[in-house]
Amino acid sequence: MVVLYKQGRMTYYESTETAKSMEASSKIAVEAVANVRTVASLGRENTFRDEYAKNLKPALDLAKRASHLRGLVFGLSRGIFNFVMAAAIYYGGTLIVNEEVEFQVVFQSAQALLMGSSGAAQAFAFAPNFQKGIQAAGRIITLLGRQSKIVDPVHPTANNFSGSGQASLQNVQFRYPTRPNIQVLKDFNLEIERGKTVALVGASGCGKSTVIQLLQRYYDPNEGIVAQDSLPLPKLKLVDVRKSIGFVQQEPILFDRTIGENIAYGSITNATMDSIIEAAQQANIHNFITSLPLGYDTNIGSKGTQLSGGQKQRVAIARALIRRPKMLLLDEATSALDTESEKVVQEALDAAKAGRTCVMIAHRLSTVRDANLICVVHDGQVAEMGTHAELFKLKGLYYNLNRVQYS
Ligand SMILES: Nc1ncnc2c1ncn2[C@@H]1O[C@H](COP(=O)(O)OP(=O)(O)OP(=O)(O)O)[C@@H](O)[C@H]1O
């Protein structure tokens, strides 16, 4: 038995099995909810739901068994109340028969005593819980009633669509639902050609990450169109929108599982060991993994605490590559790393970019020089567009960003 909670002098216990089951299932739920975007971009919603249900089952089975005992105890307590009432009436009846007290008085006192005390006891016992229950139920009902605005279309344009790596944003106007007063993207236009690398640069907060989020359809624009292969994203199934995309962000989110499982989570189909190894090799992390005593079975700890920043990032790259994405989205993928790790991760990214479309955000301008197209975002709009040489010649925003960074 373990302590569940303490209230005043009362301590509430529950069985170790229930505690373990609740802890394991809550851990999964918390991890999935805290990392909901990563889970969604990997299309692993059902895996987490099933794992949550599996871990909760022991607690549920115990609760079902305990409910029989609780029912018995509850029945007995109600029974005792009736026995006491019968005894009171019996004793009162004896008093009446012996003409010691009047019938009316006995009945009045018995009723007042029994009903009054039991009513008060029940009301006092339930009052705080009742209020809490109403509040909690209200919260749960509100949560259950929430409808996501990002849903599958009733009639998708294409069945089992698989993007080729081409995407576009046309006349996109966007405000975050939580900040409707601030227009983040203003008439934003961008053509992402298949197989090309497009770099988004610009001052912090100008809207670069927002573009990456719209490409994955975490939000729909207020106006304008975000499309893959000229098909607007809301007309495609969500899983189809995301299956051709591999996403690597600044702080990789890894799960408290083995390295192998973390990489496999990126796979659209059931990953084989060969495909896991291939992805790890492409991400330049295979040799490190095999040098560990448990290799791919090494647990990486909560949020990947057992690995360095660069190692975590390379596992995240392997996880993105195992999907064989047509489009790679890199949001500051090397910014959080020291120079040494950055070099290794950059090499892995350069290899990963080959042969596929890549949209990258980078603060370090040296990393975007080779991009086919550099797009300078300023205040939610595309301010300049071109290759490094073209933009440098222009002596505009891009030129100034370089001057500030390298002066
Ligand atoms: N989830 C959100 N809800 C509300 N506002 C947001 C949200 N995410 C970003 N913003 C706001 O939208 C604007 C653009 O943010 P975004 O993250 O796209 O900029 P960024 O150019 O990527 O910045 P950085 O280079 O610092 O990452 C900012 O003003 C930011 O505060």
PDBQT file of the ligand as one rigid body, heavy atoms in Angstrom, charges set to zero:
ROOT
HETATM    1  N1  LIG A 501       1.663  29.792 -30.431  1.00  0.00    +0.000 N 
HETATM    2  C1  LIG A 501       1.678  31.133 -30.552  1.00  0.00    +0.000 A 
HETATM    3  N2  LIG A 501       0.651  31.857 -30.095  1.00  0.00    +0.000 NA
HETATM    4  C2  LIG A 501       0.638  33.187 -30.213  1.00  0.00    +0.000 A 
HETATM    5  N3  LIG A 501       1.633  33.909 -30.783  1.00  0.00    +0.000 NA
HETATM    6  C3  LIG A 501       2.701  33.257 -31.243  1.00  0.00    +0.000 A 
HETATM    7  C4  LIG A 501       2.766  31.828 -31.162  1.00  0.00    +0.000 A 
HETATM    8  N4  LIG A 501       3.950  31.440 -31.700  1.00  0.00    +0.000 NA
HETATM    9  C5  LIG A 501       4.573  32.568 -32.124  1.00  0.00    +0.000 A 
HETATM   10  N5  LIG A 501       3.828  33.647 -31.854  1.00  0.00    +0.000 N 
HETATM   11  C6  LIG A 501       4.140  35.038 -32.194  1.00  0.00    +0.000 C 
HETATM   12  O1  LIG A 501       4.171  35.141 -33.601  1.00  0.00    +0.000 OA
HETATM   13  C7  LIG A 501       5.239  35.983 -34.013  1.00  0.00    +0.000 C 
HETATM   14  C8  LIG A 501       6.145  35.234 -34.980  1.00  0.00    +0.000 C 
HETATM   15  O2  LIG A 501       6.732  34.148 -34.289  1.00  0.00    +0.000 OA
HETATM   16  P1  LIG A 501       7.706  33.100 -34.980  1.00  0.00    +0.000 P 
HETATM   17  O3  LIG A 501       8.028  32.062 -33.953  1.00  0.00    +0.000 OA
HETATM   18  O4  LIG A 501       7.106  32.639 -36.252  1.00  0.00    +0.000 OA
HETATM   19  O5  LIG A 501       8.963  34.030 -35.279  1.00  0.00    +0.000 OA
HETATM   20  P2  LIG A 501      10.429  33.598 -35.728  1.00  0.00    +0.000 P 
HETATM   21  O6  LIG A 501      10.790  34.510 -36.827  1.00  0.00    +0.000 OA
HETATM   22  O7  LIG A 501      10.500  32.157 -35.997  1.00  0.00    +0.000 OA
HETATM   23  O8  LIG A 501      11.255  33.969 -34.432  1.00  0.00    +0.000 OA
HETATM   24  P3  LIG A 501      12.604  33.276 -33.874  1.00  0.00    +0.000 P 
HETATM   25  O9  LIG A 501      13.657  33.502 -34.928  1.00  0.00    +0.000 OA
HETATM   26  O10 LIG A 501      12.895  33.984 -32.611  1.00  0.00    +0.000 OA
HETATM   27  O11 LIG A 501      12.300  31.811 -33.666  1.00  0.00    +0.000 OA
HETATM   28  C9  LIG A 501       5.946  36.432 -32.743  1.00  0.00    +0.000 C 
HETATM   29  O12 LIG A 501       5.471  37.706 -32.420  1.00  0.00    +0.000 OA
HETATM   30  C10 LIG A 501       5.530  35.422 -31.718  1.00  0.00    +0.000 C 
HETATM   31  O13 LIG A 501       5.460  36.004 -30.443  1.00  0.00    +0.000 OA
ENDROOT
TORSDOF 0
